[in-house]
């Protein structure tokens, strides 16, 4: 008999908002105790709050039983090995994210174009296998389709050896430090479907046709925000240049700017590929609008998201770091 895995409060953090989605951060597999640091945990929760403050979506509960059974499949955030959690019970309108940290930069890691490249974090939605009634399988799928991104949850892992500023409430970020909150916001964007390889994103995205050409994201909401915030009449939001090393990179173009919600303050998009050492980034209008383009219900950008303010390759380039 398969035992249902219930969500226990001892290893979880629930992050709710006035919107429909609840995110459960599950620390069960944080076996390296990275989030034993209270500042790291608080910063991750603040990063999640960036999303729960703007996402409005409804999901059916996943309730296995009888002939209805499923496995949640993901990479253990502390080991990188495959994990399968059988018959996880997930309440309605709830997403589960398993979190942890490990060495993301073993000897010999890097990219063909940059052998010194380093990873700061990785995140993405989890996979699954399921069997049972049509209704149960649809509940596990949660409405994911070619034009609507959906998920039961996923995994987020961070480099345990990075020089982190872990306190999201402090602006004192060292000139050579990576801001953990900033990286968490970025990686969670991938988990929530932004600049990631999924049908709903790809429905609006075209890869650069030749090396050196930008990719093109044509989601109407992101495009409207990009044009409005920059005084442009572009026909697409540019994404990173096509390259031999990574021809399908979906990040927004390096240096692409948009307003912070409710302001006229320009900031690099959270989902561009790099951060400047010693700085912090939040979600911008373009980042949030892209969520809407891939199927999330997102309220009009407003100052509400500012209440939350207090992958993936690390590339040293003029003191900038990538994800």
Secondary structure as a PSIPRED ss2 file (coil, helix, strand):
# PSIPRED VFORMAT (PSIPRED V4.0)

   1 X C   1.000  0.000  0.000
   2 X C   1.000  0.000  0.000
   3 X C   1.000  0.000  0.000
   4 X C   1.000  0.000  0.000
   5 X E   0.000  0.000  1.000
   6 X C   1.000  0.000  0.000
   7 X C   1.000  0.000  0.000
   8 X C   1.000  0.000  0.000
   9 X H   0.000  1.000  0.000
  10 X H   0.000  1.000  0.000
  11 X H   0.000  1.000  0.000
  12 X E   0.000  0.000  1.000
  13 X E   0.000  0.000  1.000
  14 X E   0.000  0.000  1.000
  15 X E   0.000  0.000  1.000
  16 X C   1.000  0.000  0.000
  17 X C   1.000  0.000  0.000
  18 X C   1.000  0.000  0.000
  19 X C   1.000  0.000  0.000
  20 X C   1.000  0.000  0.000
  21 X C   1.000  0.000  0.000
  22 X E   0.000  0.000  1.000
  23 X E   0.000  0.000  1.000
  24 X E   0.000  0.000  1.000
  25 X E   0.000  0.000  1.000
  26 X E   0.000  0.000  1.000
  27 X C   1.000  0.000  0.000
  28 X C   1.000  0.000  0.000
  29 X C   1.000  0.000  0.000
  30 X C   1.000  0.000  0.000
  31 X C   1.000  0.000  0.000
  32 X C   1.000  0.000  0.000
  33 X C   1.000  0.000  0.000
  34 X H   0.000  1.000  0.000
  35 X H   0.000  1.000  0.000
  36 X H   0.000  1.000  0.000
  37 X C   1.000  0.000  0.000
  38 X H   0.000  1.000  0.000
  39 X H   0.000  1.000  0.000
  40 X H   0.000  1.000  0.000
  41 X H   0.000  1.000  0.000
  42 X H   0.000  1.000  0.000
  43 X H   0.000  1.000  0.000
  44 X H   0.000  1.000  0.000
  45 X H   0.000  1.000  0.000
  46 X H   0.000  1.000  0.000
  47 X H   0.000  1.000  0.000
  48 X H   0.000  1.000  0.000
  49 X H   0.000  1.000  0.000
  50 X H   0.000  1.000  0.000
  51 X H   0.000  1.000  0.000
  52 X H   0.000  1.000  0.000
  53 X C   1.000  0.000  0.000
  54 X C   1.000  0.000  0.000
  55 X E   0.000  0.000  1.000
  56 X E   0.000  0.000  1.000
  57 X C   1.000  0.000  0.000
  58 X C   1.000  0.000  0.000
  59 X C   1.000  0.000  0.000
  60 X C   1.000  0.000  0.000
  61 X C   1.000  0.000  0.000
  62 X E   0.000  0.000  1.000
  63 X C   1.000  0.000  0.000
  64 X C   1.000  0.000  0.000
  65 X E   0.000  0.000  1.000
  66 X C   1.000  0.000  0.000
  67 X C   1.000  0.000  0.000
  68 X E   0.000  0.000  1.000
  69 X E   0.000  0.000  1.000
  70 X E   0.000  0.000  1.000
  71 X E   0.000  0.000  1.000
  72 X E   0.000  0.000  1.000
  73 X E   0.000  0.000  1.000
  74 X E   0.000  0.000  1.000
  75 X E   0.000  0.000  1.000
  76 X C   1.000  0.000  0.000
  77 X C   1.000  0.000  0.000
  78 X C   1.000  0.000  0.000
  79 X C   1.000  0.000  0.000
  80 X C   1.000  0.000  0.000
  81 X C   1.000  0.000  0.000
  82 X E   0.000  0.000  1.000
  83 X E   0.000  0.000  1.000
  84 X E   0.000  0.000  1.000
  85 X E   0.000  0.000  1.000
  86 X E   0.000  0.000  1.000
  87 X C   1.000  0.000  0.000
  88 X E   0.000  0.000  1.000
  89 X C   1.000  0.000  0.000
  90 X E   0.000  0.000  1.000
  91 X C   1.000  0.000  0.000
  92 X C   1.000  0.000  0.000
  93 X C   1.000  0.000  0.000
  94 X E   0.000  0.000  1.000
  95 X E   0.000  0.000  1.000
  96 X E   0.000  0.000  1.000
  97 X E   0.000  0.000  1.000
  98 X E   0.000  0.000  1.000
  99 X E   0.000  0.000  1.000
 100 X E   0.000  0.000  1.000
 101 X E   0.000  0.000  1.000
 102 X E   0.000  0.000  1.000
 103 X C   1.000  0.000  0.000
 104 X C   1.000  0.000  0.000
 105 X C   1.000  0.000  0.000
 106 X C   1.000  0.000  0.000
 107 X C   1.000  0.000  0.000
 108 X C   1.000  0.000  0.000
 109 X C   1.000  0.000  0.000
 110 X C   1.000  0.000  0.000
 111 X E   0.000  0.000  1.000
 112 X C   1.000  0.000  0.000
 113 X C   1.000  0.000  0.000
 114 X E   0.000  0.000  1.000
 115 X C   1.000  0.000  0.000
 116 X C   1.000  0.000  0.000
 117 X C   1.000  0.000  0.000
 118 X E   0.000  0.000  1.000
 119 X C   1.000  0.000  0.000
 120 X C   1.000  0.000  0.000
 121 X E   0.000  0.000  1.000
 122 X E   0.000  0.000  1.000
 123 X E   0.000  0.000  1.000
 124 X E   0.000  0.000  1.000
 125 X E   0.000  0.000  1.000
 126 X C   1.000  0.000  0.000
 127 X E   0.000  0.000  1.000
 128 X E   0.000  0.000  1.000
 129 X E   0.000  0.000  1.000
 130 X E   0.000  0.000  1.000
 131 X E   0.000  0.000  1.000
 132 X C   1.000  0.000  0.000
 133 X C   1.000  0.000  0.000
 134 X H   0.000  1.000  0.000
 135 X H   0.000  1.000  0.000
 136 X H   0.000  1.000  0.000
 137 X H   0.000  1.000  0.000
 138 X H   0.000  1.000  0.000
 139 X H   0.000  1.000  0.000
 140 X H   0.000  1.000  0.000
 141 X H   0.000  1.000  0.000
 142 X C   1.000  0.000  0.000
 143 X C   1.000  0.000  0.000
 144 X C   1.000  0.000  0.000
 145 X C   1.000  0.000  0.000
 146 X C   1.000  0.000  0.000
 147 X C   1.000  0.000  0.000
 148 X C   1.000  0.000  0.000
 149 X C   1.000  0.000  0.000
 150 X C   1.000  0.000  0.000
 151 X C   1.000  0.000  0.000
 152 X C   1.000  0.000  0.000
 153 X E   0.000  0.000  1.000
 154 X E   0.000  0.000  1.000
 155 X E   0.000  0.000  1.000
 156 X E   0.000  0.000  1.000
 157 X E   0.000  0.000  1.000
 158 X E   0.000  0.000  1.000
 159 X E   0.000  0.000  1.000
 160 X C   1.000  0.000  0.000
 161 X C   1.000  0.000  0.000
 162 X C   1.000  0.000  0.000
 163 X C   1.000  0.000  0.000
 164 X E   0.000  0.000  1.000
 165 X E   0.000  0.000  1.000
 166 X C   1.000  0.000  0.000
 167 X C   1.000  0.000  0.000
 168 X C   1.000  0.000  0.000
 169 X C   1.000  0.000  0.000
 170 X C   1.000  0.000  0.000
 171 X C   1.000  0.000  0.000
 172 X C   1.000  0.000  0.000
 173 X C   1.000  0.000  0.000
 174 X C   1.000  0.000  0.000
 175 X C   1.000  0.000  0.000
 176 X C   1.000  0.000  0.000
 177 X C   1.000  0.000  0.000
 178 X E   0.000  0.000  1.000
 179 X E   0.000  0.000  1.000
 180 X H   0.000  1.000  0.000
 181 X H   0.000  1.000  0.000
 182 X H   0.000  1.000  0.000
 183 X H   0.000  1.000  0.000
 184 X H   0.000  1.000  0.000
 185 X H   0.000  1.000  0.000
 186 X H   0.000  1.000  0.000
 187 X H   0.000  1.000  0.000
 188 X H   0.000  1.000  0.000
 189 X H   0.000  1.000  0.000
 190 X H   0.000  1.000  0.000
 191 X H   0.000  1.000  0.000
 192 X C   1.000  0.000  0.000
 193 X C   1.000  0.000  0.000
 194 X C   1.000  0.000  0.000
 195 X C   1.000  0.000  0.000
 196 X C   1.000  0.000  0.000
 197 X C   1.000  0.000  0.000
 198 X C   1.000  0.000  0.000
 199 X H   0.000  1.000  0.000
 200 X H   0.000  1.000  0.000
 201 X H   0.000  1.000  0.000
 202 X H   0.000  1.000  0.000
 203 X C   1.000  0.000  0.000
 204 X C   1.000  0.000  0.000
 205 X E   0.000  0.000  1.000
 206 X E   0.000  0.000  1.000
 207 X C   1.000  0.000  0.000
 208 X C   1.000  0.000  0.000
 209 X C   1.000  0.000  0.000
 210 X C   1.000  0.000  0.000
 211 X C   1.000  0.000  0.000
 212 X C   1.000  0.000  0.000
 213 X C   1.000  0.000  0.000
 214 X E   0.000  0.000  1.000
 215 X E   0.000  0.000  1.000
 216 X E   0.000  0.000  1.000
 217 X E   0.000  0.000  1.000
 218 X C   1.000  0.000  0.000
 219 X C   1.000  0.000  0.000
 220 X H   0.000  1.000  0.000
 221 X H   0.000  1.000  0.000
 222 X H   0.000  1.000  0.000
 223 X H   0.000  1.000  0.000
 224 X H   0.000  1.000  0.000
 225 X H   0.000  1.000  0.000
 226 X H   0.000  1.000  0.000
 227 X H   0.000  1.000  0.000
 228 X H   0.000  1.000  0.000
 229 X H   0.000  1.000  0.000
 230 X H   0.000  1.000  0.000
 231 X C   1.000  0.000  0.000
 232 X C   1.000  0.000  0.000
 233 X C   1.000  0.000  0.000
 234 X C   1.000  0.000  0.000
 235 X C   1.000  0.000  0.000
 236 X C   1.000  0.000  0.000
 237 X E   0.000  0.000  1.000
 238 X E   0.000  0.000  1.000
 239 X E   0.000  0.000  1.000
 240 X E   0.000  0.000  1.000
 241 X E   0.000  0.000  1.000
 242 X C   1.000  0.000  0.000
 243 X C   1.000  0.000  0.000
 244 X C   1.000  0.000  0.000
 245 X C   1.000  0.000  0.000
 246 X C   1.000  0.000  0.000
 247 X C   1.000  0.000  0.000
 248 X C   1.000  0.000  0.000
 249 X C   1.000  0.000  0.000
 250 X C   1.000  0.000  0.000
 251 X C   1.000  0.000  0.000
 252 X E   0.000  0.000  1.000
 253 X C   1.000  0.000  0.000
 254 X C   1.000  0.000  0.000
 255 X C   1.000  0.000  0.000
 256 X C   1.000  0.000  0.000
 257 X E   0.000  0.000  1.000
 258 X E   0.000  0.000  1.000
 259 X E   0.000  0.000  1.000
 260 X E   0.000  0.000  1.000
 261 X C   1.000  0.000  0.000
 262 X C   1.000  0.000  0.000
 263 X C   1.000  0.000  0.000
 264 X C   1.000  0.000  0.000
 265 X C   1.000  0.000  0.000
 266 X E   0.000  0.000  1.000
 267 X E   0.000  0.000  1.000
 268 X E   0.000  0.000  1.000
 269 X C   1.000  0.000  0.000
 270 X C   1.000  0.000  0.000
 271 X C   1.000  0.000  0.000
 272 X E   0.000  0.000  1.000
 273 X C   1.000  0.000  0.000
 274 X E   0.000  0.000  1.000
 275 X E   0.000  0.000  1.000
 276 X E   0.000  0.000  1.000
 277 X C   1.000  0.000  0.000
 278 X C   1.000  0.000  0.000
 279 X C   1.000  0.000  0.000
 280 X C   1.000  0.000  0.000
 281 X C   1.000  0.000  0.000
 282 X C   1.000  0.000  0.000
 283 X C   1.000  0.000  0.000
 284 X E   0.000  0.000  1.000
 285 X H   0.000  1.000  0.000
 286 X H   0.000  1.000  0.000
 287 X H   0.000  1.000  0.000
 288 X H   0.000  1.000  0.000
 289 X H   0.000  1.000  0.000
 290 X H   0.000  1.000  0.000
 291 X H   0.000  1.000  0.000
 292 X H   0.000  1.000  0.000
 293 X H   0.000  1.000  0.000
 294 X C   1.000  0.000  0.000
 295 X C   1.000  0.000  0.000
 296 X C   1.000  0.000  0.000
 297 X E   0.000  0.000  1.000
 298 X E   0.000  0.000  1.000
 299 X C   1.000  0.000  0.000
 300 X C   1.000  0.000  0.000
 301 X C   1.000  0.000  0.000
 302 X C   1.000  0.000  0.000
 303 X H   0.000  1.000  0.000
 304 X H   0.000  1.000  0.000
 305 X H   0.000  1.000  0.000
 306 X H   0.000  1.000  0.000
 307 X H   0.000  1.000  0.000
 308 X H   0.000  1.000  0.000
 309 X C   1.000  0.000  0.000
 310 X C   1.000  0.000  0.000
 311 X C   1.000  0.000  0.000
 312 X C   1.000  0.000  0.000
 313 X C   1.000  0.000  0.000
 314 X E   0.000  0.000  1.000
 315 X C   1.000  0.000  0.000
 316 X C   1.000  0.000  0.000
 317 X C   1.000  0.000  0.000
 318 X C   1.000  0.000  0.000
 319 X C   1.000  0.000  0.000
 320 X E   0.000  0.000  1.000
 321 X E   0.000  0.000  1.000
 322 X E   0.000  0.000  1.000
 323 X C   1.000  0.000  0.000
